[in-house]
Amino acid sequence: MRPVYLHGRALNSALGANLPQALDSLAAGGRAAQKIKLSDGTEWPYFAIEHPEPDWRARARKIITAAFDDAGATAYRNAPLFVASSSLDIGAIEIEDSAVEEGFNFAEQIAGWLNWTGPVFLVSSACTSSLLALLSAFRLISSGSVNDAVVLGVELANRYSLAGFAAMQLLTPEKPKPLGLNRDGIALGEAVSVLHLSSRSARWRLCGGSNIVDGRDPTGAVPQTVTQMCEQALAVSGLKASDIDLIKLQAAGSPANDVNELTGLAAAFDSLPPLVTLKAAIGHTLGASGAAEIGLLTACLEADVWPHPDYQLDPGLHAGLAHARPVSVRYVLADILGFGGGHAAVILEDTNAHPNWV
């Protein structure tokens, strides 16, 4: 199997229109979520992208095409394109009061905006969407089928998703506190992220990953399956649990799900490595979260900019978040846990890290 590398990346999120802006925002303490009002009069925090275009589709087109330019992905228009999203274009349908069409239409529309000539795939598996797209692109390249592939994680503003999570009483009324004391729910957010994978060498190598669906808890994680997810990702990557230097958590601030995730991780690791979560900074970006958080995390590790939790952590969890970039990071495990029982993880290697770091 050929090695696969992260050759280009871009992110537009509540932290800024690109990764340099996002790093500057994080270094300054991050940005507060906006409030969105629903038809029942309730207001909920939402990590929105700042963009002046009022038309939903025109806004989407500008944000997406700019992200492709930032990632240098427009030069690979003949490569496979994986469009990953959970809400697709429901935001436009809300405003236009039009009928819901086949979901793939949105992927085709994006391909048209980009003048894409390669094959286009739609991945919509709730929160794990863009991580599964990443794993699919990885398999194409590692098998020798293609040399390049591009993953687009896209989750844009709509009230449908917000109302659904509110109805299930999963949202926080204030701000998310992943692993925090008295955490009371998640906050959603927008993100557009582009990851260009290639067989050509670059700093970050994608080692492998896993995807396990366990529907015993359709809205949350199952601890035993989290353990199995980690073990499978390590086996595919040819690594041991002790090789992992950092774990990027799903942790979004859910009272129960944060516990289930940590319980499963603790069973997979004799001693938990440093932990980080990014959802307090950009919100839970649903189908885009895998690509968005990998893009942001790798940039943070390179620039030595780190998210600082500004709330008290829950001592009962017996696990904390790293308050600074760990000194030695070679292998990173990043997971996403989603609705429908999705448990997905990937492992990345920083090839610039010294192999003898201990």
SULTA-V718512 format. One line per field, one symbol per residue. phi: phi as a letter, one per 30 degrees, with the letter a starting at -180 (. if undefined). A space follows every 10 residues. Layout:
phi: ???
This chain:
phi: .ddbbdcaaa acbddldade dddddddcji bdddccccdd jdbbdadcdd adddddddde dddddddddd didddbdcdd ccccacchcd dddeddhcdd ceededdddd edechdcddb bccbbidded dddddddedd dddidbcbab cccbbceacd ddddddddhc cddcbdbeid didbkcbdac abbbbccadd dadccddlaa bbcbddbdca cceddddded dddddddibc edddcaccdd fcjdeddedd dddddddcbd bddebbbcdd cbidchdddd ddddeddddd ddchcbdcdc bddddddhab cddadedcbc cbcbbbcbei idbbbbbccd dddddcdb
